[in-house]
Amino acid sequence: MKLPQKILVVRMDRLGDLLMSLPSLVYLRKSFPNSEIDLSCQKSFHELLRGFCDENRVGLVDSCQKHYDAALFLQGTFRDCFELFKWRVATRAGLFSKPWSFVLLNQGVRQRRSQTAKNEAEFNLDLAKALTSVWRVSSSEPTQPGCLPKDPKSYDEALKRLKDLGIDKSFVVFHPGMRGSALNVSAEVYLQLMTTYEASGLKILLSVGPEKKDQEMKEKLMRWKSDLSVISGLSLIQLSEVFRLAETVVAPSTGPLHLAHWVGTKTVGLYSPVRAHHPIRWAPWGGIKKGKVLVPEVKCPAQRECLGASCELFPCMERADWKSLLLSAENG
């Protein structure tokens, strides 16, 4: 069977999920070295991913706008998937989950992702294998760790911002804000962890995103620690270069944690024990340095969402000794 000349990979959701799809792009490039491969993702991520995609000879698009021989549908809406069907893409591989996926895809895989049996990046690779299996292509999974290449202009801008803040020594970035797709800890917990790093002589830099929860977290932390250095208003590619310069990035289960991992910085992720939020599935994967994960040492009965006050362990995210968990991880 003739190999596909043009392949489209569709991943239209958030930053962290998109970054956990990068190993699949590497796998497809190894499997189809002579094929044209495009990634369809939100346009706001194109600048961040351009260097990585250039290195792997992957184009960046934000929709199915031309003819493709094959498509790997990792995530998107009904409309995104219907575009592949409408444009008569011959092989349309992806996850059989929603009712319409059984109609619009013709090479699918059933996955029990909610059971948290493996990492999200590994689930994505399994879908990529479903595509390559059509042509019986044999290719090993990515064995070399990946890294987003340095953007010189943004790197220089990051250095200038840090200089303006008076940061000229080793520092740790805390990015405690998140949208709320998983549980987070309180500002008090982050403050304890900041104190732990400061005791080691490290400077703390608070990274604040545009979400309302980010602003609320910043206000709480500044009430107790008014001398915190704060950085905000950065583009994603500028933020990535600030992370690259850091000693460590500490964050909950959110996109910036994965971004720090993919620029080769040591990460410490604070995770919920709820099965659907667990680091087994959502820990950073595929980058140069293995991230450390902290999670309450409890046997959580919840599957998808925290049970709240009805659970005898609640609130385990606040009861956990995060300082001890951090010290244990750092010394492990």
TORBA-440815 format. One record per residue: residue in three letters; x, y, z of N, C-alpha, C in turn. Coordinates in steps of 0.1 Angstrom, whole numbers, padded with zeros to 4 digits, always signed. Example, Ala and Ser with C-alpha at 12.3 -4.5 7.8 and 13.67 -1.06 7.14 Angstrom:
ALA+0132-0057+0078+0123-0045+0078+0132-0033+0078
SER+0128-0022+0071+0137-0011+0071+0129+0000+0079
end
This chain:
MET+0008-0012+0000+0000+0000+0000+0009+0013+0000
LYS+0005+0022-0009+0013+0034-0009+0012+0042+0003
LEU+0023+0047+0008+0023+0055+0021+0017+0068+0019
PRO+0011+0074+0029+0004+0087+0028+0014+0098+0025
GLN+0010+0107+0016+0019+0118+0013+0017+0130+0022
LYS+0004+0132+0026+0001+0143+0035-0007+0138+0047
ILE-0003+0142+0059-0009+0137+0071-0012+0149+0080
LEU-0024+0149+0086-0028+0160+0095-0030+0155+0109
VAL-0025+0161+0119-0027+0158+0133-0035+0169+0139
VAL-0047+0165+0145-0056+0175+0151-0056+0175+0166
ARG-0052+0186+0172-0053+0187+0187-0057+0201+0190
MET-0069+0203+0193-0075+0217+0194-0077+0222+0208
ASP-0073+0214+0219-0076+0219+0232-0065+0226+0239
ARG-0063+0225+0252-0054+0234+0259-0040+0231+0258
LEU-0032+0240+0264-0017+0239+0263-0011+0226+0268
GLY-0015+0222+0280-0009+0210+0286-0012+0197+0278
ASP-0024+0196+0273-0028+0185+0265-0021+0185+0251
LEU-0019+0197+0246-0012+0198+0233+0003+0194+0235
LEU+0009+0198+0245+0023+0195+0248+0025+0180+0250
MET+0014+0173+0255+0015+0159+0257+0012+0151+0244
SER+0010+0158+0234+0009+0152+0220+0022+0153+0212
LEU+0031+0160+0217+0044+0162+0209+0051+0149+0207
PRO+0052+0140+0216+0058+0127+0213+0051+0119+0201
SER+0038+0121+0199+0032+0115+0188+0036+0121+0175
LEU+0039+0134+0175+0044+0140+0163+0058+0135+0159
VAL+0066+0133+0169+0080+0127+0167+0079+0113+0162
TYR+0069+0105+0168+0067+0092+0163+0062+0091+0149
LEU+0053+0100+0145+0048+0100+0131+0059+0104+0121
ARG+0067+0113+0125+0078+0118+0116+0088+0106+0114
LYS+0091+0098+0125+0100+0087+0123+0093+0076+0114
SER+0080+0075+0116+0073+0064+0108+0071+0068+0094
PHE+0069+0081+0091+0067+0085+0077+0077+0096+0074
PRO+0090+0093+0072+0101+0103+0071+0099+0112+0058
ASN+0092+0107+0048+0091+0114+0036+0077+0121+0034
SER+0068+0119+0044+0055+0125+0042+0054+0139+0047
GLU+0045+0147+0042+0042+0160+0047+0033+0159+0059
ILE+0037+0165+0070+0029+0163+0082+0025+0178+0087
ASP+0013+0180+0090+0008+0193+0096+0002+0190+0109
LEU+0003+0200+0118-0004+0200+0131-0014+0211+0131
SER-0027+0207+0134-0038+0217+0135-0040+0219+0150
CYS-0038+0231+0155-0040+0234+0169-0044+0249+0169
GLN-0048+0254+0181-0052+0268+0183-0040+0277+0178
LYS-0044+0287+0171-0034+0296+0165-0026+0303+0175
SER-0031+0305+0187-0024+0311+0198-0011+0303+0203
PHE-0011+0290+0198+0001+0282+0202+0011+0281+0191
HIS+0009+0287+0180+0018+0285+0168+0032+0291+0171
GLU+0032+0303+0177+0045+0309+0179+0053+0300+0188
LEU+0047+0295+0199+0054+0287+0209+0060+0274+0202
LEU+0052+0268+0193+0056+0255+0188+0064+0255+0175
ARG+0066+0267+0170+0072+0268+0156+0086+0262+0156
GLY+0094+0265+0165+0108+0260+0165+0108+0245+0166
PHE+0100+0239+0175+0099+0225+0176+0094+0218+0163
CYS+0084+0224+0158+0078+0219+0145+0087+0220+0134
ASP+0095+0231+0133+0105+0232+0122+0115+0221+0123
GLU+0120+0218+0136+0130+0208+0138+0125+0194+0133
ASN+0112+0192+0135+0106+0179+0131+0099+0179+0118
ARG+0101+0190+0110+0095+0191+0097+0080+0189+0097
VAL+0074+0197+0107+0059+0196+0108+0054+0210+0106
GLY+0043+0211+0097+0037+0224+0095+0027+0227+0106
LEU+0023+0240+0107+0013+0245+0116+0001+0251+0109
VAL-0011+0246+0112-0023+0251+0106-0033+0252+0117
ASP-0044+0259+0115-0055+0259+0125-0068+0254+0120
SER-0068+0246+0109-0080+0240+0104-0076+0230+0092
CYS-0085+0222+0088-0083+0213+0077-0086+0221+0064
GLN-0076+0227+0058-0079+0236+0047-0073+0231+0034
LYS-0068+0219+0034-0063+0213+0021-0065+0198+0022
HIS-0062+0192+0011-0063+0177+0010-0053+0170+0018
TYR-0057+0160+0025-0048+0151+0033-0052+0137+0029
ASP-0041+0128+0029-0044+0114+0027-0048+0107+0040
ALA-0043+0112+0051-0046+0106+0064-0046+0117+0075
ALA-0053+0114+0086-0054+0123+0097-0054+0115+0110
LEU-0048+0121+0120-0048+0116+0134-0056+0126+0142
PHE-0068+0122+0146-0076+0131+0154-0075+0128+0169
LEU-0066+0137+0175-0063+0135+0190-0074+0142+0198
GLN-0078+0153+0194-0089+0160+0202-0094+0172+0193
GLY-0107+0174+0194-0114+0185+0188-0129+0184+0189
THR-0136+0193+0183-0150+0193+0183-0156+0184+0172
PHE-0169+0182+0172-0176+0175+0161-0173+0182+0148
ARG-0173+0195+0148-0171+0203+0136-0157+0200+0130
ASP-0147+0200+0139-0133+0197+0135-0132+0183+0129
CYS-0139+0173+0135-0138+0160+0129-0146+0159+0116
PHE-0157+0166+0116-0166+0166+0104-0158+0171+0092
GLU-0149+0181+0094-0142+0187+0083-0133+0176+0077
LEU-0128+0167+0085-0120+0156+0079-0129+0147+0070
PHE-0141+0144+0075-0150+0136+0068-0155+0143+0055
LYS-0158+0156+0056-0162+0164+0045-0152+0165+0034
TRP-0139+0166+0038-0128+0168+0029-0124+0154+0023
ARG-0131+0144+0027-0128+0130+0022-0114+0125+0025
VAL-0109+0128+0037-0096+0123+0041-0098+0108+0042
ALA-0089+0100+0035-0092+0086+0033-0091+0078+0046
THR-0080+0081+0054-0078+0074+0067-0079+0084+0078
ARG-0089+0082+0087-0092+0091+0098-0091+0083+0111
ALA-0080+0084+0118-0078+0076+0130-0079+0085+0142
GLY-0084+0079+0153-0086+0086+0165-0093+0078+0176
LEU-0098+0084+0186-0104+0078+0198-0119+0076+0195
PHE-0123+0063+0196-0137+0060+0195-0143+0063+0209
SER-0150+0074+0211-0156+0077+0224-0170+0083+0222
LYS-0171+0095+0217-0184+0101+0215-0191+0094+0203
PRO-0205+0094+0203-0213+0087+0193-0208+0091+0179
TRP-0206+0104+0176-0202+0108+0163-0189+0103+0158
SER-0180+0100+0168-0167+0095+0164-0167+0082+0157
PHE-0177+0074+0160-0179+0061+0154-0183+0062+0139
VAL-0189+0074+0136-0193+0076+0122-0183+0083+0114
LEU-0176+0093+0120-0167+0102+0113-0153+0096+0112
LEU-0149+0088+0121-0136+0081+0120-0137+0067+0115
ASN-0127+0063+0108-0127+0049+0102-0116+0040+0107
GLN-0107+0046+0116-0097+0038+0121-0095+0042+0136
GLY-0103+0036+0144-0103+0041+0158-0098+0031+0169
VAL-0097+0036+0181-0093+0028+0192-0102+0032+0204
ARG-0106+0022+0211-0113+0024+0224-0103+0024+0235
GLN-0104+0035+0243-0094+0037+0254-0102+0040+0267
ARG-0098+0034+0278-0104+0037+0291-0095+0047+0298
ARG-0095+0059+0293-0086+0069+0299-0090+0073+0313
SER-0102+0072+0316-0106+0075+0330-0101+0065+0340
GLN-0096+0054+0336-0091+0044+0345-0076+0047+0349
THR-0071+0057+0342-0057+0062+0345-0047+0051+0346
ALA-0047+0043+0335-0038+0032+0335-0024+0036+0330
LYS-0023+0047+0322-0010+0052+0317-0011+0067+0315
ASN+0000+0073+0311+0001+0087+0309-0007+0091+0296
GLU-0012+0103+0297-0019+0109+0285-0011+0109+0272
ALA+0002+0111+0274+0011+0111+0262+0012+0097+0256
GLU+0011+0087+0265+0011+0073+0260-0002+0069+0253
PHE-0013+0074+0259-0026+0072+0252-0025+0078+0238
ASN-0020+0090+0237-0019+0096+0223-0010+0088+0214
LEU+0001+0082+0219+0010+0074+0211+0002+0061+0206
ASP-0006+0056+0214-0014+0044+0210-0023+0048+0198
LEU-0029+0060+0198-0037+0064+0187-0029+0066+0175
ALA-0016+0072+0176-0007+0073+0165-0004+0060+0159
LYS-0002+0050+0168+0001+0036+0163-0011+0030+0155
ALA-0023+0034+0159-0035+0030+0151-0034+0035+0137
LEU-0029+0047+0135-0028+0053+0122-0017+0045+0114
THR-0005+0044+0120+0006+0037+0113+0003+0023+0110
SER-0005+0016+0118-0008+0002+0115-0015+0000+0102
VAL-0022+0010+0097-0029+0009+0084-0019+0005+0073
TRP-0007+0011+0074+0003+0009+0064+0014-0001+0069
ARG+0011-0007+0081+0021-0017+0086+0035-0012+0088
VAL+0035+0001+0091+0048+0008+0093+0054+0004+0107
SER+0066+0000+0107+0073-0004+0120+0082+0008+0124
SER+0079+0014+0135+0087+0025+0141+0087+0024+0156
SER+0099+0026+0162+0100+0026+0176+0094+0039+0182
GLU+0089+0038+0194+0085+0050+0201+0096+0060+0203
PRO+0093+0073+0205+0104+0082+0208+0112+0078+0220
THR+0125+0076+0218+0134+0073+0230+0142+0084+0234
GLN+0145+0094+0226+0152+0106+0229+0143+0116+0236
PRO+0146+0122+0247+0137+0132+0253+0136+0144+0244
GLY+0125+0150+0244+0122+0162+0236+0124+0175+0243
CYS+0126+0186+0236+0128+0199+0242+0124+0210+0232
LEU+0116+0220+0236+0113+0231+0228+0126+0239+0226
PRO+0130+0242+0214+0143+0250+0212+0142+0264+0217
LYS+0153+0270+0221+0154+0283+0226+0150+0293+0215
ASP+0142+0303+0219+0139+0314+0210+0147+0326+0214
PRO+0157+0329+0206+0167+0340+0210+0161+0353+0214
LYS+0151+0358+0207+0145+0371+0210+0138+0370+0223
SER+0130+0360+0225+0122+0358+0237+0131+0356+0249
TYR+0142+0349+0247+0152+0346+0257+0158+0359+0262
ASP+0162+0368+0253+0168+0381+0257+0157+0389+0264
GLU+0145+0388+0260+0134+0396+0267+0132+0391+0281
ALA+0133+0377+0283+0132+0372+0296+0143+0376+0305
LEU+0155+0376+0300+0167+0381+0308+0165+0396+0312
LYS+0159+0404+0303+0157+0418+0306+0146+0419+0317
ARG+0136+0412+0316+0125+0412+0327+0130+0408+0340
LEU+0138+0398+0340+0144+0393+0353+0154+0403+0359
LYS+0162+0410+0350+0171+0420+0355+0163+0432+0361
ASP+0152+0435+0355+0144+0446+0360+0138+0443+0374
LEU+0136+0430+0376+0131+0425+0389+0142+0423+0399
GLY+0154+0425+0395+0165+0424+0404+0169+0409+0407
ILE+0165+0400+0398+0168+0386+0399+0181+0383+0391
ASP+0192+0381+0398+0205+0378+0392+0211+0366+0398
LYS+0204+0357+0404+0209+0345+0409+0199+0334+0407
SER+0202+0322+0412+0193+0310+0410+0180+0313+0416
PHE+0169+0310+0409+0156+0313+0414+0146+0302+0410
VAL+0135+0301+0418+0125+0291+0416+0112+0299+0412
VAL+0105+0294+0401+0093+0300+0397+0081+0293+0403
PHE+0072+0300+0409+0060+0294+0414+0049+0299+0405
HIS+0041+0290+0399+0030+0294+0390+0018+0287+0396
PRO+0012+0292+0407+0001+0285+0414-0013+0286+0408
GLY-0015+0295+0399-0028+0296+0393-0032+0285+0383
MET-0044+0283+0382-0049+0273+0372-0064+0275+0369
ARG-0069+0270+0358-0083+0272+0355-0093+0264+0364
GLY-0088+0253+0369-0097+0246+0378-0101+0232+0373
SER-0095+0227+0363-0098+0214+0358-0095+0203+0368
ALA-0086+0205+0377-0082+0196+0388-0082+0204+0401
LEU-0080+0197+0412-0079+0203+0425-0066+0210+0426
ASN-0066+0221+0433-0054+0229+0436-0053+0230+0452
VAL-0041+0234+0456-0039+0237+0471-0041+0252+0473
SER-0042+0255+0486-0044+0269+0490-0031+0277+0489
ALA-0033+0290+0490-0022+0300+0490-0012+0297+0502
GLU-0018+0293+0513-0010+0289+0525+0000+0278+0522
VAL-0004+0268+0514+0005+0257+0511+0016+0263+0502
TYR+0013+0271+0492+0024+0276+0484+0033+0285+0492
LEU+0028+0292+0501+0037+0300+0509+0047+0292+0517
GLN+0042+0281+0523+0051+0272+0530+0062+0266+0521
LEU+0058+0263+0509+0068+0257+0500+0078+0268+0495
MET+0073+0280+0494+0082+0291+0490+0093+0293+0501
THR+0088+0293+0514+0097+0294+0525+0108+0283+0525
THR+0104+0271+0522+0113+0260+0521+0124+0263+0511
TYR+0121+0268+0499+0131+0271+0489+0140+0282+0493
GLU+0134+0292+0499+0141+0304+0504+0152+0300+0514
ALA+0149+0290+0522+0158+0286+0533+0171+0280+0526
SER+0170+0276+0513+0181+0270+0506+0188+0281+0498
GLY+0184+0294+0500+0191+0305+0494+0186+0308+0480
LEU+0175+0303+0476+0169+0305+0463+0159+0317+0463
LYS+0159+0325+0452+0150+0335+0451+0137+0330+0445
ILE+0126+0336+0450+0112+0332+0445+0107+0342+0435
LEU+0102+0337+0424+0095+0345+0414+0081+0339+0412
LEU+0071+0348+0414+0057+0344+0413+0053+0347+0399
SER+0049+0337+0391+0043+0338+0378+0028+0339+0378
VAL+0022+0349+0372+0008+0351+0373+0002+0351+0359
GLY-0007+0342+0357-0014+0341+0344-0026+0351+0343
PRO-0033+0350+0332-0044+0360+0330-0058+0355+0336
GLU-0059+0343+0341-0071+0338+0346-0075+0345+0359
LYS-0088+0346+0362-0092+0352+0375-0086+0345+0387
LYS-0085+0331+0386-0080+0324+0397-0065+0327+0400
ASP-0058+0330+0389-0044+0334+0391-0043+0347+0399
GLN-0052+0357+0395-0052+0370+0402-0055+0368+0416
GLU-0065+0360+0419-0070+0358+0433-0058+0352+0441
MET-0051+0342+0435-0040+0336+0442-0029+0346+0445
LYS-0026+0354+0435-0016+0365+0437-0020+0374+0449
GLU-0032+0378+0449-0036+0388+0460-0035+0381+0474
LYS-0038+0369+0475-0037+0362+0488-0022+0361+0492
LEU-0014+0357+0483+0001+0355+0486+0007+0369+0489
MET+0003+0379+0482+0009+0392+0485+0005+0398+0498
ARG-0006+0394+0503-0010+0398+0517+0000+0394+0527
TRP+0005+0382+0526+0014+0376+0536+0029+0379+0532
LYS+0031+0380+0519+0045+0382+0514+0046+0393+0504
SER+0045+0405+0509+0044+0417+0500+0056+0420+0492
ASP+0068+0413+0496+0080+0416+0488+0082+0406+0477
LEU+0072+0398+0474+0074+0388+0463+0077+0395+0450
SER+0086+0389+0442+0088+0394+0428+0078+0387+0420
VAL+0071+0395+0411+0060+0390+0403+0063+0393+0389
ILE+0060+0383+0380+0061+0385+0366+0047+0381+0360
SER+0042+0389+0350+0030+0386+0344+0029+0393+0330
GLY+0018+0391+0323+0017+0397+0310+0026+0392+0299
LEU+0032+0380+0301+0041+0375+0291+0033+0367+0281
SER+0039+0366+0269+0034+0357+0259+0038+0343+0263
LEU+0033+0332+0257+0037+0319+0261+0051+0316+0258
ILE+0056+0322+0246+0070+0319+0243+0079+0327+0252
GLN+0075+0338+0257+0083+0346+0267+0083+0338+0280
LEU+0072+0333+0284+0071+0326+0297+0080+0313+0296
SER+0080+0307+0284+0088+0295+0283+0103+0298+0285
GLU+0107+0310+0281+0121+0313+0283+0125+0317+0297
VAL+0115+0323+0304+0117+0326+0319+0118+0312+0326
PHE+0110+0303+0322+0110+0289+0328+0124+0283+0325
ARG+0129+0285+0313+0142+0279+0309+0153+0284+0318
LEU+0152+0296+0322+0163+0302+0330+0162+0299+0345
ALA+0150+0293+0349+0148+0290+0363+0155+0277+0368
GLU+0157+0276+0381+0163+0264+0387+0152+0253+0387
THR+0140+0257+0391+0128+0248+0392+0116+0256+0390
VAL+0105+0249+0385+0092+0255+0384+0082+0246+0392
VAL+0075+0253+0401+0065+0246+0409+0051+0251+0405
ALA+0043+0241+0403+0029+0245+0398+0020+0233+0400
PRO+0007+0235+0400-0003+0224+0400-0004+0218+0387
SER-0014+0209+0385-0015+0202+0372-0021+0211+0362
THR-0013+0219+0355-0017+0229+0346-0007+0230+0334
GLY-0011+0237+0323-0003+0238+0312+0011+0243+0314
PRO+0013+0254+0322+0026+0259+0324+0036+0249+0330
LEU+0031+0240+0338+0039+0229+0344+0045+0221+0333
HIS+0037+0217+0323+0042+0210+0311+0051+0218+0302
LEU+0048+0231+0302+0057+0240+0294+0071+0240+0300
ALA+0072+0241+0313+0085+0241+0320+0092+0228+0317
HIS+0085+0217+0318+0091+0204+0315+0096+0204+0301
TRP+0089+0210+0291+0093+0209+0277+0104+0219+0273
VAL+0108+0227+0282+0120+0236+0279+0132+0231+0287
GLY+0131+0219+0294+0142+0213+0300+0145+0217+0315
THR+0135+0223+0321+0136+0228+0335+0131+0218+0345
LYS+0137+0216+0356+0132+0207+0366+0118+0212+0371
THR+0109+0203+0373+0095+0207+0377+0091+0199+0389
VAL+0083+0206+0397+0076+0200+0409+0061+0203+0407
GLY+0054+0192+0405+0039+0193+0403+0031+0189+0415
LEU+0021+0197+0419+0013+0194+0430+0000+0188+0425
TYR-0003+0176+0428-0014+0169+0422-0025+0164+0432
SER-0037+0163+0427-0048+0157+0435-0048+0142+0434
PRO-0052+0135+0445-0053+0120+0444-0065+0114+0437
VAL-0074+0123+0433-0086+0118+0426-0081+0111+0413
ARG-0087+0099+0410-0082+0091+0399-0081+0099+0386
ALA-0091+0107+0383-0091+0114+0370-0081+0125+0370
HIS-0076+0129+0381-0066+0140+0382-0052+0135+0385
HIS-0050+0122+0386-0038+0116+0392-0026+0118+0383
PRO-0014+0120+0389-0002+0122+0381+0002+0110+0372
ILE-0003+0098+0375-0001+0086+0366-0005+0090+0352
ARG-0016+0097+0351-0021+0101+0338-0015+0115+0334
TRP-0014+0124+0343-0012+0138+0340+0002+0144+0343
ALA+0011+0136+0348+0024+0141+0351+0031+0145+0338
PRO+0040+0154+0338+0048+0158+0326+0055+0145+0320
TRP+0056+0144+0307+0061+0132+0301+0068+0136+0287
GLY+0079+0131+0285+0086+0132+0272+0097+0142+0272
GLY+0099+0150+0282+0110+0160+0282+0123+0155+0287
ILE+0132+0165+0288+0146+0161+0291+0148+0156+0306
LYS+0141+0164+0315+0142+0160+0329+0129+0154+0334
LYS+0130+0144+0342+0118+0138+0348+0113+0146+0359
GLY+0101+0150+0358+0095+0159+0368+0092+0152+0381
LYS+0092+0159+0392+0089+0153+0405+0074+0157+0407
VAL+0067+0147+0413+0052+0149+0415+0050+0148+0430
LEU+0042+0156+0436+0037+0155+0450+0022+0153+0450
VAL+0018+0143+0457+0003+0140+0458+0001+0135+0472
PRO-0010+0139+0478-0014+0134+0492-0013+0119+0493
GLU-0007+0114+0503-0006+0099+0505-0018+0093+0511
VAL-0029+0093+0503-0042+0088+0508-0047+0079+0497
LYS-0056+0070+0501-0063+0062+0491-0076+0068+0488
CYS-0076+0076+0478-0088+0085+0474-0099+0076+0468
PRO-0111+0077+0473-0122+0069+0467-0129+0075+0455
ALA-0125+0088+0452-0132+0095+0441-0126+0090+0428
GLN-0135+0090+0418-0131+0086+0404-0129+0098+0395
ARG-0139+0107+0394-0138+0118+0385-0137+0131+0392
GLU-0144+0133+0403-0144+0146+0410-0143+0143+0425
CYS-0137+0153+0432-0136+0152+0446-0150+0151+0453
LEU-0151+0142+0463-0164+0140+0469-0167+0150+0480
GLY-0157+0159+0482-0160+0170+0492-0162+0165+0506
ALA-0171+0172+0513-0173+0169+0527-0178+0155+0530
SER-0184+0148+0520-0189+0135+0522-0178+0124+0523
CYS-0165+0128+0520-0154+0119+0521-0147+0121+0534
GLU-0144+0110+0541-0137+0111+0554-0123+0117+0553
LEU-0117+0117+0541-0104+0122+0540-0103+0137+0537
PHE-0115+0143+0534-0115+0157+0530-0112+0166+0542
PRO-0105+0177+0540-0098+0181+0527-0084+0176+0527
CYS-0081+0165+0520-0068+0159+0520-0058+0168+0514
MET-0062+0177+0505-0052+0186+0498-0046+0196+0508
GLU-0054+0199+0518-0049+0208+0529-0043+0201+0540
ARG-0047+0189+0543-0041+0182+0554-0028+0176+0551
ALA-0025+0174+0539-0012+0168+0535+0000+0176+0540
ASP+0011+0170+0544+0023+0177+0548+0031+0179+0535
TRP+0028+0190+0528+0034+0192+0515+0049+0195+0516
LYS+0053+0202+0527+0067+0205+0529+0075+0192+0530
SER+0070+0182+0538+0077+0169+0539+0077+0162+0526
LEU+0066+0163+0518+0065+0156+0505+0076+0162+0496
LEU+0077+0175+0497+0087+0182+0488+0101+0178+0492
LEU+0105+0178+0504+0118+0175+0509+0121+0160+0505
SER+0111+0152+0507+0113+0137+0503+0116+0136+0488
ALA+0109+0143+0480+0110+0143+0465+0124+0148+0461
GLU+0128+0159+0468+0141+0166+0464+0152+0157+0468
ASN+0151+0149+0479+0162+0141+0483+0161+0126+0478
GLY+0150+0123+0471+0148+0110+0465+0157+0107+0453
end
